Amino acid sequence: SSAKLKLLDRMLPRLRRDGHRVLLFSQFTSMLDILEDYCLYRKYNYCRLDGETNRVQRRLDIRRYNAPGSKLFIFLVSTRAGGLGVNLATADTVVLFDSDWNPMMDAQAQDRAHRIGQKNEVRVLRLCTNSPVEEKILSRATEKLNMNGLVVEAGGFNKASKEHERKAMMQTLLREWDENDHDSDGEGEESLIPTDEELNQLLAITPAEFDLYQRMDAEREAQEAEEAEARGEPGWQRLMGADEVPPWAGQAARAAGGAA
């Protein structure tokens, strides 16, 4: 019962319907295994690249994915293994399923689609749950990027820049950093889960795409309501409710909490 998979399952049908192609990154091969099972379940054409993919298979899969008229919709990629030396410019959507402690790893992953030969606008989507662990990772990565901006953008490695220019740039960056830090305190955030309409606005590049996604939602809701009624479950949801969680899962969670 994964909120991220639920959101991904809402996103991918829209993207495939409109002809977009996706690079789906995760740090963990175990997560790639789950995503691979998901692709098989949804009958999405895909290929996979991780640290265990040999050099020949790696080149073959990249060539297949980039081939004109390729039917491959998703490329599952390990963030570390696929972050360098890979050109996947035929994809126009990058999804970071989880974040790396090193923000440069995620930046390099995004660059796989921003390569020579890219003809479309590229969208980068990062999935993050409202949990202390993921929020901490994302916060630490943002701090590292801000520090990079303070050192590099302020002219620390530019001998041609003058002292007063570097000082002014440093003051500007520090002020922006402080403002962003106060803005991200989390006060007043009731829910970070996007509605279908908000998700459509995030994904759609053109008004025509937005209208298409809205129609798809209406069709999906009607189909789900019909199927739920046929099963005698009018209140059916994609995620499990508390009363549906197996007893062994609750016991495992309590044991993990006690060990912590």
Summary of the structure (lengths in Angstrom):
residues: 260
radius of gyration: 21.5
end to end distance: 22.4
largest distance: 72.9
contacts: 650
relative contact order: 0.11
helix: 54%
strand: 8%
